[in-house]
Amino acid sequence: MGRGRRVMQDRREDRSSLAVAGWFAVAAALRLLFLGRFSLWGDEIYSLEDALDLFTPRVGAGDLAFPLFFLLERAVLELTGLARATDPDPLALQWALRIVPAIAGAAAAAAAFHSSRGFLARRDRHLLAALIAFSPWLLFFSQTARFYTLVLALATPATFELLRAARDASVKRGVIGAAWLLLATLAHPTALFLLAGHAAASFAAALLRVRPLNRGHVPPLLIPVLLAIPASIWPAAVDPLLFRWNVRDAGVESAGGLLLGIGWNVGPVVAALAFLGIPSTWRGDRALAVHVVAGAGVPVLLLLALAMGEKSVEQRYLLAILPLALLPAARFLGEIADDVAARARAPAWAPPVLALLPYGPGVVSAYLDGNRHDLAGAAAVVRAGLEPGDGVIAETHALFRRYLPPGFPEERLLEAPPPATRQERERFAAMWKECPRIWLVVPAEFEGSGDPHRSFHQWAWSEGRLVRELWRPRLDYHQNRLRVFRVEPRAARRWH
């Protein structure tokens, strides 16, 4: 290679490096904004507890089945001095627990641009990064102390390395892709949906005579063997997978609800662009089009089958296949931009801006309330009126305890609604007998849930007094109302 060509290549690589850094900076800025402003909520308690339980006798075999995220969380808690604090500041916890998903979410956007080279034009790579960086769905998970954006960040290079391995019949690329995928699986087992899709796409391409099976397919197909070895030695490690296979709960979604949720979270406009981009991808690269359709379609069908079997599954379990599913959207959006610029003499940036515009309300809403209930605000209301002997029944009571005064008695704090176990019933009976007042912290969503949540909420309305409703109006259909009631057992009818 001559010096001139080397200089041009170096400049192109420098521009790519700047673009990667630029997308990381943009996505990080979006995610770090108000990162610690909103209170902890929901499953974030499990991240905190699992991170603190690492390296202690409390950790179970199932908890170590996907330890990567919790190891990173524990590292942050150690660095910030929160891991060994007796009563850590909840405001500090809110920031510390979310820094890993925030950085991972930003890395996913940068990885989308960098990893998709060779499959998308440079402009389309920018569009793919933008779809990930500005997605309200991904912004939410980037500001939630759970492992989903880490899965996405690791699954993104895995996706494109596996594509390269199949395209180039490269064992080396297959090993690299399998390594990324294995890391993603160690973040959470839902990453295996990407493997299922890749395997289905590889066989579909061979059956359609678009691309034969080759040695590049071998390394990723060995991942189940690698996972089977520790699973056979350590059977409890597969408990997290078996849990979702066996569990049924009141929040299970129908197949139709699951599809609507996927469309809403991806974004109706972006989802439409992805479907419309499939023919365009077929015309440009048939093997890639088959891989996109089968690689993304089979995991969706698997999740729908689980939903039809009344298993408790969520749209977020598909995050590992999102970069693949968005690929035709980025490609098609780039073609529209070219056509608009050529035929309508409009700026080429107009179609991408219009496509991303519907994300606006979701992004704004994320900064209004973090798309979560104001548990810290509810705790402040309770603390302001708390008197000696009072009890508390709260949704996510283990998190609520973090916002109560240090030393608040464990026996006077219960989950809402009180669990049906004998021990919890006895604790509730004792609270009802001994506490002069009981504070109830209940999400408004309980009204639309099945029993016992709905009946508990109705009981709170009839037997208690509404002290405060905490709510910041959002720009979408989902409103996060949290209600604080106060019940005086001596003058009220006990809930059964």
HUURZI-V400654 format. One record per residue. N is the residue number from 1. RES is the residue in one small letter. SS is DSSP state (H for helix, E for strand, L for the rest). OMEGA is omega in radians with two decimals (NA if undefined). NEAR is the number of other ideal C-beta (glycine too) atoms within 8 Angstrom. Layout:
n->N res->RES ss->SS omega->OMEGA near->NEAR
n->N res->RES ss->SS omega->OMEGA near->NEAR
This chain:
n->1 res->m ss->L omega->3.12 near->4
n->2 res->g ss->L omega->-3.09 near->5
n->3 res->r ss->H omega->-3.13 near->5
n->4 res->g ss->H omega->-3.14 near->6
n->5 res->r ss->H omega->3.12 near->8
n->6 res->r ss->H omega->3.13 near->9
n->7 res->v ss->H omega->3.12 near->8
n->8 res->m ss->H omega->3.12 near->8
n->9 res->q ss->H omega->3.12 near->9
n->10 res->d ss->H omega->3.14 near->8
n->11 res->r ss->H omega->3.11 near->8
n->12 res->r ss->H omega->3.13 near->8
n->13 res->e ss->H omega->3.10 near->8
n->14 res->d ss->H omega->3.13 near->8
n->15 res->r ss->H omega->3.11 near->8
n->16 res->s ss->H omega->3.12 near->10
n->17 res->s ss->H omega->3.09 near->8
n->18 res->l ss->H omega->3.13 near->8
n->19 res->a ss->H omega->3.10 near->11
n->20 res->v ss->H omega->3.12 near->11
n->21 res->a ss->H omega->3.14 near->9
n->22 res->g ss->H omega->3.13 near->8
n->23 res->w ss->H omega->3.07 near->15
n->24 res->f ss->H omega->-3.12 near->12
n->25 res->a ss->H omega->-3.14 near->9
n->26 res->v ss->H omega->-3.12 near->10
n->27 res->a ss->H omega->3.13 near->17
n->28 res->a ss->H omega->3.13 near->11
n->29 res->a ss->H omega->3.11 near->8
n->30 res->l ss->H omega->-3.03 near->12
n->31 res->r ss->H omega->-3.13 near->14
n->32 res->l ss->H omega->3.11 near->7
n->33 res->l ss->L omega->-3.14 near->7
n->34 res->f ss->L omega->-3.06 near->8
n->35 res->l ss->L omega->-3.10 near->12
n->36 res->g ss->L omega->-3.05 near->10
n->37 res->r ss->L omega->-2.98 near->6
n->38 res->f ss->L omega->-3.06 near->12
n->39 res->s ss->L omega->3.05 near->15
n->40 res->l ss->L omega->-3.09 near->14
n->41 res->w ss->L omega->2.95 near->11
n->42 res->g ss->L omega->-3.02 near->7
n->43 res->d ss->L omega->3.11 near->6
n->44 res->e ss->H omega->3.10 near->13
n->45 res->i ss->H omega->-3.13 near->11
n->46 res->y ss->H omega->3.09 near->7
n->47 res->s ss->H omega->3.12 near->15
n->48 res->l ss->H omega->-3.09 near->13
n->49 res->e ss->H omega->-3.12 near->9
n->50 res->d ss->H omega->3.10 near->12
n->51 res->a ss->H omega->3.14 near->13
n->52 res->l ss->H omega->-3.11 near->10
n->53 res->d ss->H omega->3.11 near->9
n->54 res->l ss->L omega->3.11 near->11
n->55 res->f ss->L omega->3.07 near->4
n->56 res->t ss->L omega->3.10 near->7
n->57 res->p ss->L omega->-3.11 near->3
n->58 res->r ss->L omega->-3.09 near->5
n->59 res->v ss->L omega->3.13 near->10
n->60 res->g ss->L omega->-3.13 near->7
n->61 res->a ss->L omega->3.13 near->9
n->62 res->g ss->H omega->3.12 near->10
n->63 res->d ss->H omega->-3.13 near->10
n->64 res->l ss->H omega->3.14 near->8
n->65 res->a ss->L omega->3.08 near->12
n->66 res->f ss->L omega->-2.95 near->11
n->67 res->p ss->L omega->-2.93 near->10
n->68 res->l ss->H omega->-3.11 near->11
n->69 res->f ss->H omega->-3.10 near->14
n->70 res->f ss->H omega->3.03 near->12
n->71 res->l ss->H omega->3.11 near->9
n->72 res->l ss->H omega->3.10 near->10
n->73 res->e ss->H omega->3.14 near->15
n->74 res->r ss->H omega->3.12 near->13
n->75 res->a ss->H omega->3.12 near->8
n->76 res->v ss->H omega->3.13 near->12
n->77 res->l ss->H omega->3.09 near->13
n->78 res->e ss->H omega->-3.11 near->9
n->79 res->l ss->H omega->-3.12 near->6
n->80 res->t ss->L omega->3.13 near->9
n->81 res->g ss->L omega->-3.09 near->7
n->82 res->l ss->L omega->-3.06 near->11
n->83 res->a ss->L omega->-3.05 near->10
n->84 res->r ss->L omega->3.12 near->5
n->85 res->a ss->L omega->-3.13 near->8
n->86 res->t ss->L omega->3.11 near->4
n->87 res->d ss->L omega->-3.08 near->4
n->88 res->p ss->L omega->3.11 near->9
n->89 res->d ss->L omega->-3.12 near->7
n->90 res->p ss->H omega->3.10 near->11
n->91 res->l ss->H omega->3.08 near->7
n->92 res->a ss->H omega->3.10 near->11
n->93 res->l ss->H omega->-3.12 near->13
n->94 res->q ss->H omega->3.14 near->14
n->95 res->w ss->H omega->-3.03 near->10
n->96 res->a ss->H omega->-3.10 near->12
n->97 res->l ss->L omega->-3.04 near->16
n->98 res->r ss->L omega->-3.09 near->13
n->99 res->i ss->H omega->3.12 near->10
n->100 res->v ss->H omega->3.10 near->13
n->101 res->p ss->H omega->3.12 near->17
n->102 res->a ss->H omega->3.12 near->15
n->103 res->i ss->H omega->3.12 near->10
n->104 res->a ss->H omega->3.11 near->13
n->105 res->g ss->H omega->3.08 near->17
n->106 res->a ss->H omega->3.11 near->15
n->107 res->a ss->H omega->3.13 near->10
n->108 res->a ss->H omega->3.12 near->16
n->109 res->a ss->H omega->3.11 near->16
n->110 res->a ss->H omega->3.13 near->14
n->111 res->a ss->H omega->3.12 near->11
n->112 res->a ss->H omega->3.11 near->17
n->113 res->f ss->H omega->-3.04 near->14
n->114 res->h ss->H omega->-2.99 near->10
n->115 res->s ss->H omega->-3.05 near->12
n->116 res->s ss->L omega->3.11 near->15
n->117 res->r ss->E omega->-3.10 near->9
n->118 res->g ss->L omega->3.10 near->5
n->119 res->f ss->L omega->3.09 near->9
n->120 res->l ss->E omega->3.01 near->12
n->121 res->a ss->L omega->-3.07 near->7
n->122 res->r ss->H omega->3.12 near->7
n->123 res->r ss->H omega->-3.14 near->8
n->124 res->d ss->H omega->3.05 near->13
n->125 res->r ss->H omega->3.04 near->15
n->126 res->h ss->H omega->-3.13 near->11
n->127 res->l ss->H omega->3.11 near->13
n->128 res->l ss->H omega->3.10 near->17
n->129 res->a ss->H omega->3.14 near->14
n->130 res->a ss->H omega->3.13 near->11
n->131 res->l ss->H omega->3.12 near->14
n->132 res->i ss->H omega->-3.08 near->16
n->133 res->a ss->H omega->-3.02 near->13
n->134 res->f ss->L omega->-3.14 near->11
n->135 res->s ss->L omega->3.10 near->12
n->136 res->p ss->H omega->3.12 near->12
n->137 res->w ss->H omega->-3.13 near->10
n->138 res->l ss->H omega->3.05 near->14
n->139 res->l ss->H omega->3.11 near->15
n->140 res->f ss->H omega->-3.12 near->11
n->141 res->f ss->H omega->3.06 near->15
n->142 res->s ss->H omega->3.13 near->15
n->143 res->q ss->L omega->3.11 near->14
n->144 res->t ss->L omega->-3.05 near->11
n->145 res->a ss->L omega->3.04 near->11
n->146 res->r ss->L omega->-2.92 near->10
n->147 res->f ss->L omega->-2.94 near->12
n->148 res->y ss->H omega->3.12 near->12
n->149 res->t ss->H omega->3.05 near->15
n->150 res->l ss->H omega->3.05 near->16
n->151 res->v ss->H omega->-3.13 near->15
n->152 res->l ss->H omega->-3.11 near->18
n->153 res->a ss->H omega->-3.14 near->12
n->154 res->l ss->H omega->-3.14 near->14
n->155 res->a ss->H omega->-3.11 near->18
n->156 res->t ss->H omega->3.06 near->13
n->157 res->p ss->H omega->3.09 near->12
n->158 res->a ss->H omega->-3.12 near->16
n->159 res->t ss->H omega->-3.03 near->14
n->160 res->f ss->H omega->3.04 near->14
n->161 res->e ss->H omega->3.08 near->14
n->162 res->l ss->H omega->3.06 near->15
n->163 res->l ss->H omega->3.12 near->11
n->164 res->r ss->H omega->-3.14 near->13
n->165 res->a ss->H omega->3.13 near->19
n->166 res->a ss->H omega->-3.11 near->15
n->167 res->r ss->H omega->-3.04 near->9
n->168 res->d ss->H omega->-3.06 near->8
n->169 res->a ss->L omega->-3.02 near->8
n->170 res->s ss->L omega->3.06 near->10
n->171 res->v ss->H omega->3.14 near->10
n->172 res->k ss->H omega->3.12 near->7
n->173 res->r ss->H omega->3.11 near->13
n->174 res->g ss->H omega->3.12 near->17
n->175 res->v ss->H omega->3.13 near->9
n->176 res->i ss->H omega->3.11 near->10
n->177 res->g ss->H omega->3.12 near->18
n->178 res->a ss->H omega->3.13 near->14
n->179 res->a ss->H omega->3.08 near->8
n->180 res->w ss->H omega->-3.12 near->13
n->181 res->l ss->H omega->3.10 near->17
n->182 res->l ss->H omega->3.06 near->10
n->183 res->l ss->H omega->3.11 near->11
n->184 res->a ss->H omega->3.12 near->16
n->185 res->t ss->H omega->3.08 near->14
n->186 res->l ss->H omega->3.00 near->8
n->187 res->a ss->H omega->3.03 near->13
n->188 res->h ss->L omega->-3.07 near->12
n->189 res->p ss->H omega->3.11 near->9
n->190 res->t ss->H omega->3.06 near->11
n->191 res->a ss->H omega->3.13 near->16
n->192 res->l ss->H omega->3.01 near->9
n->193 res->f ss->H omega->3.09 near->14
n->194 res->l ss->H omega->3.10 near->17
n->195 res->l ss->H omega->3.11 near->13
n->196 res->a ss->H omega->3.11 near->11
n->197 res->g ss->H omega->3.13 near->16
n->198 res->h ss->H omega->3.12 near->12
n->199 res->a ss->H omega->3.13 near->10
n->200 res->a ss->H omega->-3.13 near->11
n->201 res->a ss->H omega->-3.14 near->15
n->202 res->s ss->H omega->3.13 near->13
n->203 res->f ss->H omega->3.10 near->9
n->204 res->a ss->H omega->3.12 near->11
n->205 res->a ss->H omega->3.11 near->14
n->206 res->a ss->H omega->3.14 near->11
n->207 res->l ss->H omega->3.13 near->6
n->208 res->l ss->L omega->-3.14 near->7
n->209 res->r ss->L omega->3.08 near->5
n->210 res->v ss->L omega->3.08 near->8
n->211 res->r ss->L omega->-3.12 near->10
n->212 res->p ss->L omega->3.01 near->5
n->213 res->l ss->L omega->-3.11 near->6
n->214 res->n ss->L omega->-3.05 near->8
n->215 res->r ss->H omega->3.10 near->8
n->216 res->g ss->H omega->3.13 near->15
n->217 res->h ss->H omega->-2.99 near->12
n->218 res->v ss->H omega->-3.06 near->9
n->219 res->p ss->H omega->-3.14 near->13
n->220 res->p ss->H omega->-3.14 near->15
n->221 res->l ss->H omega->3.06 near->8
n->222 res->l ss->L omega->-3.12 near->9
n->223 res->i ss->H omega->3.11 near->13
n->224 res->p ss->H omega->3.11 near->8
n->225 res->v ss->H omega->3.13 near->7
n->226 res->l ss->H omega->-3.13 near->8
n->227 res->l ss->H omega->-3.11 near->9
n->228 res->a ss->H omega->-3.10 near->8
n->229 res->i ss->H omega->3.11 near->8
n->230 res->p ss->H omega->3.13 near->8
n->231 res->a ss->H omega->3.13 near->10
n->232 res->s ss->H omega->3.11 near->7
n->233 res->i ss->H omega->-2.98 near->5
n->234 res->w ss->L omega->-3.02 near->8
n->235 res->p ss->H omega->-3.12 near->6
n->236 res->a ss->H omega->-3.12 near->8
n->237 res->a ss->H omega->-3.12 near->11
n->238 res->v ss->H omega->3.14 near->10
n->239 res->d ss->H omega->3.13 near->10
n->240 res->p ss->H omega->3.10 near->10
n->241 res->l ss->H omega->-3.11 near->9
n->242 res->l ss->H omega->-3.13 near->8
n->243 res->f ss->H omega->-3.12 near->8
n->244 res->r ss->H omega->3.11 near->11
n->245 res->w ss->H omega->-3.04 near->8
n->246 res->n ss->H omega->-2.98 near->6
n->247 res->v ss->L omega->2.96 near->8
n->248 res->r ss->L omega->3.11 near->7
n->249 res->d ss->L omega->-3.05 near->6
n->250 res->a ss->L omega->-3.10 near->6
n->251 res->g ss->L omega->-3.09 near->6
n->252 res->v ss->L omega->-3.11 near->11
n->253 res->e ss->L omega->3.00 near->10
n->254 res->s ss->L omega->3.11 near->8
n->255 res->a ss->H omega->3.11 near->9
n->256 res->g ss->H omega->3.10 near->6
n->257 res->g ss->H omega->3.11 near->9
n->258 res->l ss->H omega->3.12 near->14
n->259 res->l ss->H omega->3.11 near->9
n->260 res->l ss->H omega->3.12 near->8
n->261 res->g ss->H omega->3.11 near->11
n->262 res->i ss->H omega->3.14 near->12
n->263 res->g ss->H omega->-3.13 near->9
n->264 res->w ss->H omega->-3.07 near->8
n->265 res->n ss->H omega->3.06 near->8
n->266 res->v ss->H omega->-3.09 near->13
n->267 res->g ss->L omega->-3.10 near->11
n->268 res->p ss->H omega->-3.12 near->8
n->269 res->v ss->H omega->-3.12 near->8
n->270 res->v ss->H omega->3.09 near->13
n->271 res->a ss->H omega->3.10 near->12
n->272 res->a ss->H omega->3.11 near->8
n->273 res->l ss->H omega->3.13 near->13
n->274 res->a ss->H omega->3.12 near->14
n->275 res->f ss->H omega->-3.12 near->8
n->276 res->l ss->H omega->-3.14 near->10
n->277 res->g ss->H omega->-3.12 near->15
n->278 res->i ss->H omega->3.08 near->12
n->279 res->p ss->H omega->3.12 near->7
n->280 res->s ss->H omega->3.10 near->12
n->281 res->t ss->H omega->3.10 near->15
n->282 res->w ss->H omega->3.14 near->9
n->283 res->r ss->H omega->-3.10 near->5
n->284 res->g ss->H omega->-3.07 near->8
n->285 res->d ss->L omega->-3.04 near->8
n->286 res->r ss->H omega->-3.13 near->7
n->287 res->a ss->H omega->3.12 near->11
n->288 res->l ss->H omega->3.13 near->12
n->289 res->a ss->H omega->3.11 near->13
n->290 res->v ss->H omega->-3.12 near->14
n->291 res->h ss->H omega->3.13 near->15
n->292 res->v ss->H omega->-3.08 near->15
n->293 res->v ss->H omega->-3.11 near->11
n->294 res->a ss->H omega->-3.08 near->13
n->295 res->g ss->H omega->3.09 near->15
n->296 res->a ss->H omega->-3.06 near->12
n->297 res->g ss->H omega->-3.10 near->9
n->298 res->v ss->H omega->3.07 near->12
n->299 res->p ss->H omega->3.09 near->15
n->300 res->v ss->H omega->3.11 near->11
n->301 res->l ss->H omega->3.10 near->8
n->302 res->l ss->H omega->3.14 near->10
n->303 res->l ss->H omega->3.10 near->13
n->304 res->l ss->H omega->3.10 near->11
n->305 res->a ss->H omega->3.09 near->8
n->306 res->l ss->H omega->3.11 near->11
n->307 res->a ss->H omega->3.12 near->15
n->308 res->m ss->H omega->3.06 near->8
n->309 res->g ss->L omega->3.09 near->6
n->310 res->e ss->L omega->3.02 near->6
n->311 res->k ss->L omega->-3.11 near->11
n->312 res->s ss->L omega->-3.12 near->9
n->313 res->v ss->L omega->-3.06 near->11
n->314 res->e ss->L omega->3.11 near->7
n->315 res->q ss->H omega->-3.07 near->8
n->316 res->r ss->H omega->3.11 near->8
n->317 res->y ss->H omega->-3.11 near->9
n->318 res->l ss->H omega->-3.07 near->14
n->319 res->l ss->H omega->-3.12 near->14
n->320 res->a ss->H omega->-3.12 near->14
n->321 res->i ss->H omega->-3.06 near->16
n->322 res->l ss->H omega->3.13 near->12
n->323 res->p ss->H omega->3.11 near->17
n->324 res->l ss->H omega->-3.12 near->13
n->325 res->a ss->H omega->-3.12 near->12
n->326 res->l ss->H omega->-3.08 near->15
n->327 res->l ss->H omega->3.13 near->16
n->328 res->p ss->H omega->3.09 near->16
n->329 res->a ss->H omega->3.12 near->16
n->330 res->a ss->H omega->-3.12 near->16
n->331 res->r ss->H omega->-3.11 near->15
n->332 res->f ss->H omega->3.12 near->14
n->333 res->l ss->H omega->3.07 near->15
n->334 res->g ss->H omega->3.10 near->13
n->335 res->e ss->H omega->3.11 near->9
n->336 res->i ss->H omega->3.12 near->9
n->337 res->a ss->H omega->3.10 near->14
n->338 res->d ss->H omega->-3.12 near->9
n->339 res->d ss->H omega->3.14 near->9
n->340 res->v ss->H omega->-3.14 near->12
n->341 res->a ss->H omega->-3.08 near->11
n->342 res->a ss->H omega->-3.02 near->6
n->343 res->r ss->H omega->-3.08 near->6
n->344 res->a ss->H omega->-3.11 near->7
n->345 res->r ss->L omega->3.06 near->4
n->346 res->a ss->L omega->3.14 near->7
n->347 res->p ss->L omega->-3.09 near->5
n->348 res->a ss->L omega->-3.12 near->9
n->349 res->w ss->H omega->-3.07 near->7
n->350 res->a ss->H omega->3.14 near->10
n->351 res->p ss->H omega->3.09 near->11
n->352 res->p ss->H omega->3.14 near->11
n->353 res->v ss->H omega->3.13 near->8
n->354 res->l ss->H omega->3.13 near->7
n->355 res->a ss->H omega->-3.12 near->11
n->356 res->l ss->H omega->-3.07 near->11
n->357 res->l ss->H omega->3.11 near->7
n->358 res->p ss->L omega->3.04 near->9
n->359 res->y ss->H omega->-3.01 near->11
n->360 res->g ss->H omega->-3.13 near->8
n->361 res->p ss->H omega->3.13 near->10
n->362 res->g ss->H omega->3.12 near->12
n->363 res->v ss->H omega->3.12 near->12
n->364 res->v ss->H omega->-3.14 near->9
n->365 res->s ss->H omega->3.11 near->13
n->366 res->a ss->H omega->3.13 near->12
n->367 res->y ss->H omega->3.10 near->8
n->368 res->l ss->H omega->-3.09 near->10
n->369 res->d ss->H omega->-3.13 near->10
n->370 res->g ss->L omega->-3.07 near->13
n->371 res->n ss->L omega->3.10 near->9
n->372 res->r ss->L omega->-3.14 near->12
n->373 res->h ss->L omega->-3.07 near->12
n->374 res->d ss->L omega->-3.12 near->14
n->375 res->l ss->H omega->3.12 near->17
n->376 res->a ss->H omega->3.10 near->11
n->377 res->g ss->H omega->3.10 near->10
n->378 res->a ss->H omega->3.12 near->16
n->379 res->a ss->H omega->3.11 near->13
n->380 res->a ss->H omega->3.09 near->9
n->381 res->v ss->H omega->-3.14 near->12
n->382 res->v ss->H omega->-3.13 near->13
n->383 res->r ss->H omega->-3.10 near->10
n->384 res->a ss->H omega->-3.12 near->6
n->385 res->g ss->H omega->-3.05 near->9
n->386 res->l ss->L omega->3.09 near->8
n->387 res->e ss->L omega->-3.13 near->7
n->388 res->p ss->L omega->3.12 near->3
n->389 res->g ss->L omega->-3.13 near->8
n->390 res->d ss->L omega->3.05 near->12
n->391 res->g ss->E omega->-3.12 near->12
n->392 res->v ss->E omega->2.99 near->15
n->393 res->i ss->E omega->-2.98 near->16
n->394 res->a ss->E omega->2.94 near->15
n->395 res->e ss->L omega->-3.05 near->11
n->396 res->t ss->L omega->-3.03 near->11
n->397 res->h ss->H omega->3.13 near->13
n->398 res->a ss->H omega->3.04 near->9
n->399 res->l ss->H omega->-3.12 near->14
n->400 res->f ss->H omega->3.13 near->16
n->401 res->r ss->H omega->-3.13 near->10
n->402 res->r ss->H omega->-3.11 near->10
n->403 res->y ss->H omega->3.10 near->12
n->404 res->l ss->L omega->3.12 near->11
n->405 res->p ss->L omega->3.10 near->6
n->406 res->p ss->L omega->3.12 near->5
n->407 res->g ss->L omega->3.10 near->4
n->408 res->f ss->L omega->-3.01 near->10
n->409 res->p ss->L omega->3.14 near->6
n->410 res->e ss->H omega->-3.07 near->6
n->411 res->e ss->H omega->3.12 near->7
n->412 res->r ss->H omega->3.12 near->10
n->413 res->l ss->E omega->-3.11 near->14
n->414 res->l ss->E omega->3.05 near->14
n->415 res->e ss->E omega->3.08 near->12
n->416 res->a ss->L omega->-0.19 near->12
n->417 res->p ss->L omega->-3.11 near->10
n->418 res->p ss->L omega->-3.12 near->12
n->419 res->p ss->L omega->-3.05 near->8
n->420 res->a ss->L omega->3.12 near->6
n->421 res->t ss->L omega->-3.11 near->6
n->422 res->r ss->H omega->-3.12 near->5
n->423 res->q ss->H omega->-3.12 near->6
n->424 res->e ss->H omega->3.07 near->12
n->425 res->r ss->H omega->3.13 near->11
n->426 res->e ss->H omega->3.10 near->8
n->427 res->r ss->H omega->3.11 near->11
n->428 res->f ss->H omega->3.12 near->11
n->429 res->a ss->H omega->3.12 near->8
n->430 res->a ss->H omega->3.10 near->9
n->431 res->m ss->H omega->-3.11 near->14
n->432 res->w ss->H omega->-3.11 near->10
n->433 res->k ss->H omega->-2.96 near->7
n->434 res->e ss->H omega->-3.02 near->6
n->435 res->c ss->L omega->3.07 near->12
n->436 res->p ss->L omega->3.11 near->8
n->437 res->r ss->L omega->3.07 near->12
n->438 res->i ss->E omega->3.11 near->14
n->439 res->w ss->E omega->3.14 near->17
n->440 res->l ss->E omega->3.09 near->14
n->441 res->v ss->E omega->-2.91 near->16
n->442 res->v ss->E omega->3.03 near->13
n->443 res->p ss->E omega->3.10 near->10
n->444 res->a ss->H omega->3.13 near->11
n->445 res->e ss->H omega->3.10 near->7
n->446 res->f ss->H omega->-3.12 near->11
n->447 res->e ss->H omega->-3.11 near->8
n->448 res->g ss->H omega->-3.13 near->5
n->449 res->s ss->L omega->3.05 near->9
n->450 res->g ss->L omega->3.06 near->5
n->451 res->d ss->L omega->0.16 near->5
n->452 res->p ss->L omega->-3.07 near->7
n->453 res->h ss->H omega->-3.10 near->11
n->454 res->r ss->H omega->-3.11 near->12
n->455 res->s ss->H omega->3.09 near->10
n->456 res->f ss->H omega->3.12 near->13
n->457 res->h ss->H omega->3.09 near->12
n->458 res->q ss->H omega->3.10 near->9
n->459 res->w ss->H omega->3.12 near->11
n->460 res->a ss->H omega->3.11 near->13
n->461 res->w ss->H omega->-3.02 near->9
n->462 res->s ss->H omega->-3.05 near->7
n->463 res->e ss->H omega->-3.12 near->9
n->464 res->g ss->L omega->3.09 near->12
n->465 res->r ss->E omega->3.12 near->6
n->466 res->l ss->E omega->3.14 near->9
n->467 res->v ss->E omega->-3.10 near->9
n->468 res->r ss->E omega->2.95 near->8
n->469 res->e ss->E omega->-3.13 near->9
n->470 res->l ss->E omega->-3.02 near->12
n->471 res->w ss->L omega->2.97 near->9
n->472 res->r ss->L omega->-3.10 near->7
n->473 res->p ss->L omega->3.14 near->6
n->474 res->r ss->L omega->-3.12 near->11
n->475 res->l ss->L omega->3.06 near->8
n->476 res->d ss->L omega->-3.02 near->7
n->477 res->y ss->L omega->-3.00 near->3
n->478 res->h ss->L omega->-3.13 near->6
n->479 res->q ss->L omega->-3.03 near->8
n->480 res->n ss->L omega->3.12 near->13
n->481 res->r ss->L omega->3.09 near->11
n->482 res->l ss->E omega->-3.03 near->17
n->483 res->r ss->E omega->3.10 near->14
n->484 res->v ss->E omega->3.08 near->15
n->485 res->f ss->E omega->3.01 near->13
n->486 res->r ss->E omega->-3.11 near->12
n->487 res->v ss->E omega->3.04 near->13
n->488 res->e ss->L omega->-3.04 near->9
n->489 res->p ss->H omega->-3.09 near->12
n->490 res->r ss->H omega->-3.08 near->5
n->491 res->a ss->H omega->-3.05 near->4
n->492 res->a ss->L omega->3.06 near->9
n->493 res->r ss->L omega->-3.09 near->6
n->494 res->r ss->L omega->3.11 near->6
n->495 res->w ss->L omega->3.10 near->9
n->496 res->h ss->L omega->NA near->2
